[in-house]
Amino acid sequence: MPDVTSVGVGDRRERALLNRIERYFDAVPRQSARAEELGPLTLFVREGRGWPFYARPRRGGTGTGTGAVNAADVDRVRARQRELGIPESCEWIAEITPGLRAAVEESGLVVHEHPLMVLGPDGPALPVAELPDGLSVRILGPDDPALRSALAVPHLAFAEPGTGIGAAGPAELAETMWEQAGDGSLEETAGAIREGLTAVAAAVEDGTALCAGRHQPVGQVSEIVGIGTLPAARRRGLGLAVTAELVADARSRGVRTVFLSAGDDDIARLYARLGFRTVATALIAEPAGL
């Protein structure tokens, strides 16, 4: 697989850290997707329902060279994604595969940058503000009644990005839950929880999740993903509380490296309050307007 030593990252520990994360990014999709090797890129195609996966530099390839991936390689992957009816997207770590950005931009994709942040095994205690009365934060079991709303909340959160209070509230959450009923996502997530492939945490009030997210452990590494707060319930410290709960759960499972990709620098500053630090840049490429 690509190694960051060839892109000039000086500190040996940082190099090892990024290579662990790179291996993780390759391993996680293989739990629920088939891998199609398309030249220097791997396309992960999800088997069953759930968020669609992406293409990324092929493990064992030569993706660190500036000429290792060209626009034709990206075009080939995009054509396959269109054939399969899945989003045209590619994700990678900038510091590990620097040459890929020019190739995807030449292909016509737009690249979005996200701070890649890590909380090390000896990170500080996680300071979380006291939660409002009647609200609790917990890891949800596969049969927890709040799991359905926990799966719906991120959809509304990502539809109204940012940290400011938004419009979507309980009525929109109920509608989203109704739309998702019967799509299989609840059963799939419950199964992944039982198998130890994912853990879901939520801030719950009156039996309904107002904020939720998950982490997905592979060995001693886990990524926190999908943290989303119901837009009308923002500015209450729920996102940080859910993140802290996920970190505690990951550590209880023997995870030593916990990381996440922040939406932007403002959100990264919030995660920094929990002891996360930016170590690299996660890049996501997709068609313009998405």
GIWO-V403710 format. One record per backbone hydrogen bond with DSSP energy under -1.0 kcal/mol. CO is the residue of the C=O (numbers start at 1). NH is the residue of the N-H. If there is no record, write none. Layout:
BEGIN
co->CO nh->NH
co->CO nh->NH
END
This chain:
BEGIN
co->3 nh->6
co->4 nh->7
co->4 nh->9
co->11 nh->15
co->12 nh->16
co->13 nh->17
co->14 nh->18
co->15 nh->19
co->16 nh->20
co->17 nh->21
co->18 nh->22
co->19 nh->23
co->20 nh->24
co->21 nh->25
co->22 nh->26
co->23 nh->27
co->24 nh->28
co->28 nh->31
co->29 nh->32
co->32 nh->47
co->34 nh->45
co->36 nh->43
co->38 nh->41
co->40 nh->58
co->41 nh->38
co->42 nh->56
co->43 nh->36
co->45 nh->34
co->54 nh->44
co->55 nh->91
co->56 nh->42
co->58 nh->61
co->62 nh->65
co->65 nh->68
co->70 nh->74
co->71 nh->75
co->72 nh->76
co->73 nh->77
co->74 nh->78
co->75 nh->79
co->76 nh->80
co->77 nh->81
co->78 nh->82
co->79 nh->83
co->80 nh->84
co->81 nh->86
co->87 nh->89
co->89 nh->55
co->90 nh->285
co->92 nh->283
co->93 nh->96
co->93 nh->97
co->97 nh->100
co->99 nh->103
co->100 nh->104
co->101 nh->105
co->102 nh->106
co->103 nh->107
co->104 nh->109
co->110 nh->286
co->112 nh->284
co->114 nh->282
co->115 nh->262
co->116 nh->279
co->116 nh->280
co->117 nh->260
co->118 nh->277
co->119 nh->258
co->120 nh->123
co->132 nh->135
co->136 nh->204
co->138 nh->202
co->141 nh->144
co->144 nh->147
co->146 nh->150
co->147 nh->151
co->148 nh->152
co->149 nh->153
co->152 nh->156
co->153 nh->157
co->154 nh->158
co->155 nh->159
co->168 nh->232
co->169 nh->173
co->170 nh->174
co->171 nh->175
co->172 nh->176
co->173 nh->177
co->174 nh->178
co->175 nh->179
co->176 nh->180
co->177 nh->181
co->180 nh->183
co->184 nh->188
co->185 nh->189
co->186 nh->190
co->187 nh->191
co->188 nh->192
co->189 nh->193
co->190 nh->194
co->191 nh->195
co->192 nh->197
co->192 nh->198
co->193 nh->196
co->199 nh->215
co->200 nh->140
co->201 nh->213
co->202 nh->138
co->203 nh->210
co->204 nh->136
co->205 nh->208
co->208 nh->205
co->210 nh->230
co->211 nh->203
co->212 nh->228
co->213 nh->201
co->214 nh->225
co->215 nh->199
co->218 nh->221
co->220 nh->256
co->220 nh->257
co->221 nh->218
co->222 nh->259
co->223 nh->216
co->225 nh->214
co->228 nh->212
co->230 nh->233
co->231 nh->166
co->231 nh->234
co->237 nh->241
co->238 nh->242
co->239 nh->243
co->240 nh->244
co->241 nh->245
co->242 nh->246
co->243 nh->247
co->244 nh->248
co->245 nh->249
co->246 nh->250
co->247 nh->251
co->248 nh->252
co->250 nh->255
co->251 nh->254
co->257 nh->222
co->258 nh->119
co->259 nh->224
co->260 nh->117
co->264 nh->268
co->265 nh->269
co->266 nh->270
co->267 nh->271
co->268 nh->272
co->270 nh->273
co->271 nh->274
co->271 nh->276
co->272 nh->275
co->277 nh->118
co->280 nh->116
co->281 nh->94
co->282 nh->114
co->283 nh->92
co->284 nh->112
co->285 nh->90
co->286 nh->110
co->287 nh->290
END
